[in-house]
Amino acid sequence: MERITIVLGRLVKRGSHRQEGFLQLFISKRLIQGLATALMGMFVPIFLYEVTGMQFWVVGLFYACVSVGYALFLIPGMSLTNRIGFSKALALGAVFSVVQFVILFYTDEFNIWHLMAPLVIAMIGFRVFHWVPYHVDFTAFTKGGERGRDVSLMFATIAFMGMLGPVLAGYIIEHSGYEALFGVGVLLLALAGVSYLFVPAVDEHFSWTYKETVQHMFSPNFRNVLVGEMANGAEVIVSLVAWPIFLYEVLEGNVLEIGMLSTVIVAVTIVVQLFVGKYLDGKNDNKIKTLKRGSLLYAAGWILKMFVLSATQIFFVGLYHNVTKIFLKTPYSAILYDMSGEQGRYVDEFTVMREMSSHIGRALALGVMIGVAFVFPIEITFVIGVVASLAVNAIYRAHQT
């Protein structure tokens, strides 16, 4: 935490438009909204699993609909983003997120089937107006040669929030129920929405049609990014949906134990995360070397997770997987932001293609996961995480071309 404070202090002293923008984006996204995400991230799939009668296919289909809808409506959403600007788009995304958790607040096993469609729409709305503006702003407010440290600071902050969030969320659920947790989330997200209005404007304008976007996305020049982002999306969705539900089953629904284990695991990774960011900004090939090795180590973690049977095993395997995740996700994100920065005035178009590719990967992976879970135990879906972790190496080939 001391390292984070030092870095933020330097940003304030510099006072440039770029660094002021980074600081405001950091506060809004990583501190305020980040706390909300840390509190609720892993417990939303568990909640949906509970209220749908422990039917994994329903939860998987729900998230697949969100990803497909996001890929379909992202380009029309960019038309509105062009008119209102990225800062207001981020605030609008936060409004949709508030609506999402208001719906979850009133959801139970009796009305879930009526509220599923509005919940999908709210989640799509959040993604459409949040992720492209966020990624474009992050690219605009950082610069080459320093992005490894900036990305590492971002992930270290996520880790710090992840250290506090799960145990606090588990305690809230255990003593006051999911309603209290979602109520806290609504307040934090509303505050984040107001905070986004103070993020400085960036001079970007999405200019492609649907046809142009699809043509560029499947062109030879973008092929490696397409494969890498689809793989990354597939791996993320296994972590987001299958792993929390697997934990829920292994720990027999003890949400407080789930939160405590997650907190201890995350706490150990923060120092490692900050060290990796500094290393990546050293030599030009450090990112690629770290990505290659990290993908192998991280893929091995998914294999180990298939065989955990107790809380002790969850701790040690989870700790290993979180540490190796640093060596995969940090260089991966740094390379992508470097590539985005090289796009000039097409940074938002590049980011739209990235997001669409990622969620195509998510939707395809969820389709496979649903089919597998009908026949095999849920941990067999971790094989998707293994394959996807290795496939993200396509990004380094794209970075070299």
Residue pairs with C-beta under 8 A, 6 or more apart in sequence:
1 160
1 270
3 156
3 274
4 153
4 156
4 157
4 160
4 274
7 149
7 153
8 23
8 26
11 19
11 20
11 22
11 23
11 26
12 19
12 23
17 200
18 140
18 141
18 142
18 143
19 141
20 200
21 137
21 140
21 141
21 199
21 200
21 202
22 138
22 141
22 142
22 150
24 195
24 198
24 199
24 200
25 134
25 137
25 138
25 141
25 199
26 153
26 154
26 157
27 195
28 90
28 192
28 195
28 196
28 198
28 199
29 134
29 192
30 154
30 157
30 158
30 161
31 157
31 161
32 188
32 191
32 192
32 195
33 94
33 97
33 188
33 189
33 192
34 157
34 158
34 161
35 161
35 164
35 165
35 188
36 97
36 184
36 185
36 188
36 189
36 192
37 161
37 165
38 158
38 161
38 162
38 164
38 165
38 166
38 169
39 165
39 166
39 168
39 169
39 172
39 181
39 184
39 185
39 188
40 101
40 165
40 169
40 181
40 182
40 185
41 165
41 240
42 166
42 240
42 243
42 244
42 247
42 258
42 262
43 169
43 170
43 173
43 178
43 181
43 244
43 255
44 104
45 59
45 63
45 240
45 241
45 244
45 245
46 244
46 245
46 248
46 255
46 258
47 104
47 107
47 178
48 58
48 59
48 62
48 112
49 55
49 56
49 59
49 245
49 248
50 109
51 107
51 108
51 109
51 112
52 58
52 59
52 109
52 112
53 109
56 245
56 370
56 373
56 378
57 370
57 373
57 374
59 241
59 245
60 241
60 366
60 369
60 370
60 373
61 366
61 370
62 116
62 119
62 120
63 237
63 240
63 241
63 362
63 366
64 362
64 363
64 366
64 367
64 370
65 120
66 120
66 123
66 124
66 127
67 233
67 237
67 359
67 360
67 362
67 363
67 366
68 359
68 363
69 120
69 121
69 124
70 124
70 127
70 128
70 355
70 359
71 355
71 356
71 359
71 360
71 363
73 124
73 128
74 127
74 128
74 132
74 352
74 355
74 356
75 206
75 208
75 209
75 210
75 213
75 352
77 128
77 129
78 132
78 206
78 348
78 352
79 206
80 89
80 129
81 89
81 129
81 132
81 133
81 206
82 205
82 206
84 92
85 201
86 133
86 136
86 137
86 199
86 201
86 202
86 204
87 133
87 196
87 197
87 198
87 199
87 200
87 201
88 196
88 197
89 129
89 130
89 133
90 129
90 130
90 133
90 134
90 137
90 196
90 199
91 193
91 194
91 196
91 197
92 125
92 129
93 125
93 126
93 127
93 128
93 129
93 130
93 133
93 196
94 126
94 130
94 189
94 190
94 192
94 193
94 196
95 193
96 122
96 123
96 125
96 126
96 129
97 122
97 126
97 130
97 189
97 192
97 193
98 186
98 189
98 190
98 193
99 122
99 125
100 119
100 122
100 123
100 126
101 182
101 185
101 186
101 189
102 182
102 186
103 115
103 118
103 119
103 122
104 119
104 178
104 182
105 179
105 182
105 183
105 186
106 115
107 115
107 119
127 355
127 359
131 355
132 348
132 351
132 352
132 355
135 337
135 340
135 351
135 354
135 355
136 202
136 204
136 340
136 347
136 348
136 351
137 199
137 202
138 150
138 154
138 337
139 337
139 340
139 341
139 347
139 351
140 202
140 204
140 347
142 150
142 337
142 341
143 341
144 338
144 341
145 281
146 281
147 281
147 334
147 337
147 338
147 341
148 276
148 277
148 278
148 279
148 280
148 281
148 286
148 287
148 330
148 331
148 334
149 277
149 278
149 280
149 281
150 277
151 277
151 280
151 330
151 333
151 334
151 337
152 273
152 274
152 276
152 277
152 278
152 280
152 330
153 274
153 277
154 333
155 273
155 277
155 326
155 329
155 330
155 333
156 270
156 273
156 274
156 277
159 266
159 269
159 270
159 273
159 322
160 270
162 262
162 263
162 266
163 263
163 266
163 267
163 270
164 263
165 259
165 263
166 258
166 259
166 260
166 262
166 263
166 266
167 256
167 259
167 260
167 262
167 263
168 259
169 181
169 255
169 259
170 255
170 256
170 257
170 258
170 259
170 260
171 256
171 259
172 180
172 181
172 184
173 180
173 181
173 255
173 256
174 255
174 256
204 345
204 347
204 348
205 345
205 348
206 348
206 349
206 352
207 349
208 216
208 349
208 352
213 349
213 352
213 353
213 356
216 222
216 349
216 353
217 226
217 353
217 356
217 357
218 226
221 401
222 353
222 398
223 398
224 394
224 395
224 397
224 398
224 401
225 336
225 339
225 353
225 354
225 357
225 394
225 395
225 398
226 353
226 357
227 391
227 394
228 332
228 391
228 392
228 393
228 394
228 395
228 398
229 354
229 357
229 358
229 361
229 395
230 357
230 358
230 360
230 361
230 364
230 391
231 361
231 387
231 388
231 389
231 390
231 391
231 392
231 394
232 332
232 358
232 361
232 388
232 392
233 357
233 358
233 359
233 360
233 361
233 362
233 365
234 361
234 362
234 364
234 365
234 384
234 385
234 387
234 388
234 391
235 384
235 385
235 388
235 389
235 392
236 358
236 362
237 361
237 362
237 365
237 366
237 369
238 302
238 365
238 369
238 381
238 382
238 384
238 385
238 388
239 385
241 366
241 369
242 369
242 378
242 379
242 381
242 382
243 305
243 382
244 258
245 378
246 305
246 378
246 379
247 258
247 261
247 314
248 255
248 258
249 378
250 308
250 309
250 310
250 311
250 314
251 257
251 258
251 261
251 311
251 314
257 311
261 311
261 314
261 315
261 318
262 318
264 315
265 315
265 318
265 319
265 322
266 322
268 319
268 322
268 323
269 319
269 322
269 323
269 325
269 326
272 323
272 326
273 326
273 330
276 290
276 326
276 327
276 330
276 331
277 330
279 286
279 290
280 286
280 287
280 290
280 330
280 331
280 334
286 331
287 331
287 334
287 335
287 338
287 396
287 399
288 331
288 335
288 396
288 399
288 400
290 327
290 330
290 331
291 327
291 328
291 331
291 332
291 335
291 392
291 393
291 395
291 396
292 393
292 396
293 327
294 324
294 325
294 326
294 327
294 328
294 329
294 331
295 328
295 389
295 390
295 392
295 393
296 390
297 324
297 327
297 328
298 321
298 324
298 325
298 327
298 328
298 389
299 385
299 386
299 387
299 389
299 390
300 324
301 317
301 320
301 321
301 324
301 325
302 321
302 382
302 383
302 385
302 386
302 389
303 382
303 386
304 317
304 320
304 321
305 317
305 318
305 321
305 379
305 382
305 385
306 379
306 380
306 382
306 383
307 313
307 379
308 314
308 317
328 389
328 392
332 392
332 395
335 395
335 396
335 399
336 354
336 395
338 399
339 350
339 398
339 399
340 347
340 350
340 351
340 354
341 347
343 349
343 350
361 388
365 384
365 388
368 381
368 384
369 381
369 384
372 380
372 381
373 380
373 381
